[in-house]
Amino acid sequence: RVVGGSEHPSQQPKSAMVVLAVGLAVFLLCISFMIFRIYVLYKAFFLPPCRITKKDLDGEVYDFVIVGGGTAGCILASRLSEDRETKVLLVEAGQQDDGLFFRLKILGATFMATQYHWGLFTQPEHELIQTNSKRRGRVLIQCRAKCLGGCSSLNLAIWNRGRPEDYDRWKTEHGCKDWDYKKLEPYFDKCEGKGPLASKSGFFSTAVQRYITQAGRKFEMGCAAVLGTPILGNYKLSPNHGVGRPYSMDFADGTRCNAVRAYLTRVGVDGVRVCDRPNLTIATGIRVTRVNLDEKNMATGVEFVGNKKNLGNVQAKSEVLVCAGTIHSPYMLMHSGIGPKGILEEKGLKCKVDLQGVGENLKDVASSGVVYAQNEPSIDKLIKTPWSMGAYALGIPSPLHSNTLDSFAFTALDGKEGKRPEVMLSLQTTRFPFACVGSYTQCVADGQTGGLPDAFTIHATLLKPSANGNVTLASSSQVVGPRISHKYLSTEKDMKAMIQAIKLARRIGNSKVFDGLRGAELLPGPNVKSDEEIEDYLRKSSCHFFGTLVGTCKMGSKDDPKAVVDSNLCVRGTTRLRVVDASIIPAPISGFTHAAVAAVAERASDLIKNER
């Protein structure tokens, strides 16, 4: 008989067996998931690298020779080698993008302390004050990646198209026929693996940024409270007036999707990795010294210095495609005899094509910001915690998914809606190494040892600076690098705009939203109040930040004396020679240039194919 409604004793073991079975199933499921995640991460971190040729290239003949293995170079190599009858050579001065360093986006913030960059510095910037001095003429680090994948292997991995009117002005203001946003939009879609032009053998995997700190969320709320900017969540087109998180170049496993993994190591529809195509040769550690031109200024190939420091030549039967970037593309053209005649002859080089715009029109955004102490650990400490590592291994949003930049706001300088955005404000979850706080290498070392203060930075960046810099030659010898001058803050307009931008950043940082998290203002400091004091701070702190360099081989109409390439990206005064990279972009994008470069390269590949 059942007493008090209790179960019969024989039913209790059955209940216990059910609980045990469920527990065992959950345990086995967790173990299976962990094994799956380990497999996924192992596959991501130890993906077989590109097939790199070891043969001597001297005297070899190809249809296309692509100089520079950055984003544009990888895309062109992938697309042009789709025709198996076309022999393509991709030449990169740096080495492979192989190893953990290239997979975790957050490590890219330290790449200037590694071997994967060119070691470039600017000329003394007259408007900037030297560190620990009152003298003008500060020299800046010039970030330029030197590895397969270029800056896509080491940048902040942000996927941001800019604004449609940026591209419309290429057509209306610069005479770039058929380069408005309507023409480029299908190529942006193609880069993202969608739309009618999509190809499974090449596209960037993009995803919503997975992790945001408390400071990042408060920044979004602060922008909404102070500036009235709507919180957008995520975006691919820069907003006119809004705050949110751009997409990130991520695979589903949380690792970086650079141009190599997007276009060269992907498996095509034929089941073969792009880099394993028999008609595609990829060479690293090869520095091209000049493009060879015949007596009619037709590009016939390139001269290079190989891994053994030997000089060699490669022939191109169809075209030479220069994809060396905003600094090195004009530098290479000038060493090939293409550029301003006066400068070339002054350095003892023969001028074959007098193009005054080569190396001119250098556009880059100067950045400064406001730094606050915070009452929580900053990102450089969070990434080292067991929780962060465990969450990343399980695929849970973790500080290791971060690129240190949480959110971005776009607005006019008066903070009002309805105008074209003039400034980009961004929240970085650590103290940025502005020049006024010491050397970059020391800041990296402090970050590795936990010596940085717990802090966050609100960056202020002008989207459309009026100053023009340049890239030119220091010597006729290629052993000596290029002379780079940005002329940051050299116009009164830019200085006034940056003063207003710093005030906007302060209004947000000092808002009530940050109460409880925000500590003291570390930079520029509470005693810096007047416009003159802010100007002095800007001269001490402003630096190269986002790597949005454009314009040194600008595209333009035949009536533009500074235009280097035409609307087909062909170098004026030559044949069978094109430039395809950020240097052809005539004016800065409202945001980041990487997506624009990818779309330009995709369209360039179609232009080239259609002309064959």
N, C-alpha and C positions, 0 to 999 in steps of 0.2 A: 504494500500500500504506500502511496506517496503522501508524505507528511508535510503539511504546510505548503503544498504546491511545489516542492523542490523536485529537481530532476532525479530520475532513477540513477543509482550509482553506476550502472552499466553505460549510461550516456555521457558521463564525465570524461572518460578516456577518449571518446570520439571527438568531443569538443577540443580537448587538448591536442589531438592529432591534427585537427583542422587548423588551429592556431600555429602549430609547429610547421605544417605544410605551407601555410601562407608566409610565415616568416622566412622559411627556407627559399621560397620562390622569390621573395623580395631581395633576399641576400644574393641569390644567384643572378638576379636581374642587375643588381648594383655592380657585382663583379664583372658581368658581361659588359655593362656600360663602361666601366673603368678600362677594361681591356680594349674596347672599341676606341675610347678617347686616346689611350696610349698609342694605338695603331695610327689613328688620325694624326696625332702630333708628331709621331715618328716619321710618318710619310711626309708631313709638311716640312719638318726641320731637316730631314735627310733626303729630300727629293733629289734624284740624280741630276747633276748639273748639266748645263749645255755641253754638247759635243764641240770641243774646241780643237781646231786643226793644229798640228805640230809641224806641218811641212813648211819648207822655205817658200815664201810667196814671190820672191824675186823672179821676174820674167813671166809670171802667171797672167792669164788673160781671162777676163770675166765680161759679162754683158753689163752689169751694174756694179760699181764700187761705191759702197756706203761708208762714209767717214764719220765715225762716232756711234757708239752703241748705247745711246740714251733712249728715251721714249720714242722719238721720231725714227731713229735708226732701227730699233727693234721692230716697229710697225712696218716700215718700208721693207725690211728683210723678209718679214713674214708674208706680206701681200705680194711682193714681186716674185718670190720664189714659188708661189702657187702654180705658176706655169713651169712645169718640170723641164721645159726646153730652155729656160732662161737661167743662166749661171749668175749667181749673186754672191758677192763678198761683203761681209760686214766686218769692219775693222774698229777695234776699241783700244785706246791707249792704256786703260786700266785692266784689272783682273776680274775674275769671276765674282758674281754676287752669291757666294756660297757660304753657308754657316748660319748659326743662330743670330748673329748680329743683324743680318739682313731680313730676318723673319719677324722679329719683334719691333713694331713701329716705334715704341718709346725709346729704343736704343739709338734711333736716328738722330736724336737731339745731341748726341755726343760725337757725331761722325767727324767733326773737325779736329778731334783729338786722336784720330786714327790715320791709317795710311791711305784711306779711300777718298782722298781729295787732292786737288792740284797744288795746294800750299800757296795760293795767291794772296796778295795784299794790294790794297788800293794805293794810289799816290796820296800824299798828305792832303786831307780834305780841309780846305782853307776855312770853312765856316764852322768846323768842329774843333773843340778845345781838347788838347791832349790830356791824358789821364794824369792826375796829380800835378797839374800845371795850369797856368793861365794863358799859355801860348796857343795860338791857332795852329792847325795843321796836323790833325790826328790821322794816323794810318789805321785802316780797318781791315779785318779779315774778310776775304772775299770767298764765300762758300761756293764751291763748284765740285760736284762729285766726280770721281775718277774710278769708275768701275762699270761693269756691264749692267745695263739698266739705267745708268746715269742717276740723275736726281730722284727718279722714281724709286730707286733702291734705298734712298737715305733721307728723303724729305718727310714732311709731316703726314703724308699719305692722305691728303684731303682732296676730294673730288668735287669741284665747284666750277660750274660753267661760266660764271660771271653773269652779265646782264645782256639781253638781246640787243639793246641799243649800242653796246660796246662794239659789236660786230657790224651793225648797220652803219656806224660811223667810219668803219674801214672803207666802205663803199662810197659814202656821201662826202666825207672829208678828205680821204686819202686816195680816192680814185681806184680802189681795188675792186675791179669788176668781178661780179659773181661771188663776193665774199661776205655778203650780209648774213644775218642769223638764219634766215629762211633756207639759204643754201647750205649752211653748216649744220643745221639741226639734225638732218638724217645721219650725219657722220658722228655727232655726239651720241645719238642713239646706237649707232653701230659700235662705237667704243664701249658702250654699256651692254652689248650683247642683245639688243632688241631692235625692232623696226625692220623694214624690208631689206636693208643692206646687211643685216646681222650675219656673222660667220662664227661657227663653233670653234674654228681654229685660231681665234684671236679676239679677246675683249677683256676689259677690266671688270673684275668682280667688285661691286660696290655694295656697301651695307650701311645701315644706320650706325652711328657711333655708339658703341655698346655701353661705355662706362662714363659717368659724369660725377664729379665730386660735389660735395655740399656747396663749395664756393661757386662752382659752375651753375648750379641751380639758383643760388642767390643772385648771381650776376644776371641771369635771365629775368628774374623777378625785379631786380633793381632797374634794369633797362626799361621794363614795362612801367614801373612806378615813376621813374624820373623823366623818361623820354616819351612815354606812351607807345612804345614799340610793341606790336603784338608778338606773343611767343609762338613761333612757328613750328616747333618740334624739329623737323628736318627739312632741308631744301637742297636742290641742285642748282637752281638759278638764284644768284644773290638777290635778296629782297631789296625793294626800294626803301622800305622803312620797317625793320623787323629784327628780331633776335632769334637765334636757334642754332642747331648743329648741322653742319654740312655732312654730306655722305663721306665715308671713308673707304679707301681702297683696301678692302678686307676680303679674304676668303671665308667660307663658312666656319673653318677651324680657328678663325681669329688671327691668322698670320697675314703679313703684308702681301698684297697683290701688286708687284712691280711690273714693269714692262717686259721683263724676261719671262716671268711666270705667266703673264697674260698673253704673250705673243710667241715666245720661242719654245718653252717647254710644255705648252699645251699639246694635247693629242688631237690631230685633225680628223676630219671625217673619214680619212683613209686608214685610220688607226696608227699613224706614224706621228711621232713628235715633230713639230715644225723644225726644230734644230737638227733633226736627224735626216732631213731631206737631202738626197744626194747632190742636188744642185745648189745647196746653200752652204757656204763656208763661213765660219765665224772664227776670227782671229783676235786674241787679246794680247796685251803688252806690246802693241804695234802703234807707234806714234807717227802719224802722217805729217810730213814737213811742208809739203806744198802740192798743189794741183798742177800737173803738167799740161801746158798749153802749146799747141803748134803755132806756126807762123800766121794762121788765120784765127787765132784765139779760140780754137776748138779744144775742149778738154779731152785728153787722150788717156789719162790715168793719173796715178799719184806716186809721189816719192815718199818713202817711209824709212824710219829707223826701227829695226827689229829688236827682238829680245836679246840678241847677241851684239847689239849696238852696231850692226851692219847696215849699210845703206842699200836700199833696194827700190825697185819700181814694179808697179802692177799696172797692166793696161785695162782700159774700159772700152769695150766696143760700142756701147750705147750711151751711157751717161755716167758722170761722177755726181754723187749726191752728198753734199756737205751737211752734216747733222751734228756739228761739234758744239752747238750752243751759243748763247748770246755773247760770250767772251771769246771763245776760240774760233768760231766761224769767221768773223771779220779778221782776226789775227792770221788765220790760215790764208784767206784771200789776199791779204796784203803781202804775205811772204810768197805768194804766187804771182805777184806783179799786178794785182787788181786792187785799186784803192786810190786815195788822193795822191796825185802825181807829186806834189811838193813834198809830202811826208815820205813817200817811197824813195825819191831821189836824195833827200836829205840823209836817209839811212844807207844810201849806197845800193839801193835795189832798182832794177830796171822796171819802169812802169809800162805794162802792156795794155792795160785798160784803165783809163782815168775815170774813176767813180768816186766822187767827192763824199758820198754818203756812207762809204764803208767805215764802220767803227763809230760813226756819229749817231746822234739820237738815242743814246743809252738812257733808258727809262727804268727807274727802280723806286720802290717806296721806302722812304726812311721811316723808322719806327722808334718810338720812345714809349714811356708808360709810367704808371703809378704803382708802387709796390707797398703792400700792407702785410704786417705780421698777422698770423692767424692762430687761433687757439686749438687747432687740430693739426695732425701731421700732414705735411705736404706730400705731393706725389712721389718725390724722390725717396721718401721713407716708406710710403705705403707699398711700393712695388717689392720691397724686401721682406714683407711679412709672410708667414706661413699661410695665412688666410688668402692672400693675394695669389700666391703660387698654386694653392689647392683649387681655388675657384677657377683660375685660368685652365688648369688641367681638366676640370670638369665641364668647361665650356660655359661657366657662369660669368656674367660681366664682372671684370676684375680690373684693378689699376694697371695690370699688364696689357690690357686691351687699349689703354690710353695712348695718345700721342702728346700728352701734357696740355693740349689746348682743348678746353671743354666746349666753348660756345662763342659765337660771333654776332655782333650787332652792326647793322648798316643803317646810317642815318645822315641827314644833312648836318652841317656844323651848328645850326641853331636848334637842332634836335626836333625839328618839326617835320610832319609828314607832307608829302606832295611834291617834294623836290628830288632831284637826282642825288643819290647817296654820295657824300663827299668824304666820309671817314668810316673806317672799319675799327670797331672796338672789339677786343678779344680777351678772354679770361684764360690765363695760363696758371696752372696749379703748382707753381714753384716760383722762386725768385729768379727772374730772367737775368743773365749776366751782362747787364748794361756796362759800358766801358767805365763808368764812374765807380763801379764797385770792385774793379780789379780785372785780371786777365781771364780770358775764356778758359784756358787750360786749368787755372786754379779753381775756377767755379766747377768744372767737370770733376776735378779731384775731390773737392769738398762734397759734391753730390754723391760720389762713390763711397766716401767715408762717413757720410751722415753729418757733415759739417755745415751744411746750408741751413739758414734759419727757416722755420716753418712759416711760409708766406705764400701769397698769391700775387700775380701781376695782372693789371688791366692795361693791355697794350692799346696804343693809339696810333693808327696808321692812315696816312693820306692815300686815297685811292687814285687820284689823278694829279700827281705833283707836276708843277710847271717847269722845274729845272731839267736841263738836258746835260747828260754826261757824255763821255766818249771812251772808246777803247782804241789804243794806237800802239805803235811799235816803240820799244825802248832801244832796240838795236837791230841790225841786220841778221844777227845770230839768233837761232831758235833756242839756244841754250838759255837766253835771257827771255823771261816771260813777258806778257803784254803789260802795257801801262794802262791802268784803269782809274778813271776819275768820274765819280758820280755827281759831284757838285751838289750834295745834299744841302738843303736849306739855303741855297744861294740866291733865292728870290724872296723879296719881301712878302709876296703872296703866300708862299709855302710856310714861311716862319709864322705869320699871323694865323694861318690855318692850324698849324700844329699847337700853337698856344691855346687856341679855342678847343682843340681836341683833348689836350691834357685837362682842361677845365671840365669837359664833359666826363672824362674818365674819373675825375675826382668826385664829381656830383654823384656818380653811380656808386663808387666805393664808399663814400661817406653816408649813403642813404641808410635809413633805419633797417632795411632788409638785412644788412650785414651785421647788425647788432648781435652780440653774442658769439660771433665768429671772428670779426675783425679786431685786430690789435692796433698797435701804433702804425702811423704812416712812415715807412722806412725811406721811401724815395717818392718825390724829391724832398720830403720832410715838411712838417707843419709850418716851419718858418719861411718857406718859399711861397710867397703870396702874390706879389705884383707881377705884371706882365714882363718886366725887365728881369726879375728873378727866375721866372719860368723859362724865359728865353735863354738865360745863362745855363739853366739845367738841361735844356734841350741840346745846347751846343756840347755839353759834357757827356750826354747819355745816348744821343741818337746814333743808330747804326743800321746796317743791313740786317734784315730779319727774315722775311718770308721767301726770299729768293725768286722774286717776280721780275727778273731782268728781261727786257725786250728791246727791240728796235734797232739794233746795230747793223742789220742788213735789211732794212725795212722794205716792205712791199709798197708799191705806189704806182701812180700813172707815169707815162713818159714825160709829162710836163713837170714832174717833181724832181728837182736837181739832187735831192737827197735819197731818192729811191734807188735801191740796189737791185731788187728783183722785180719782175713784172707779175701780172696776175696768174701766170703759170709757174711762178717761183723760179724762173730762169734768170740767171745773172746777166744783166745788161752788158752788151758788147761782147758776149761770148756765145758759144753754142755747146750743147751737150753738158752743161753745168747748171745745177740748181742748188739752192739752199733750202732746207726743210727743217726748221726748228723754231724756237722762240724768238730768234733774232729777226725774223721776217715780220713779226707782229708790230704794226706801226705805233700802237699806243697801249698803255697798260689796261688790263682787264680789271673789272670791279670785283676783285677777289684773288684767286690763285690761277696761275697760268697752265698748270699741268694738263687739265682737261682740254684747254684750247690747243695746246701743242699736239695732243693725241688726235683731235679732230682735224687739225691742219694736215697731219701726216696721213691720216686715212684718206682725206680728199686728194692729197698729192699723189698717192699711189694710184688712184683712179685717173687723174690727169695724165700720169705717165703711161699707164696701160692704154688709154684711149688714143695716145699719140703714136703708138707702135704699129 
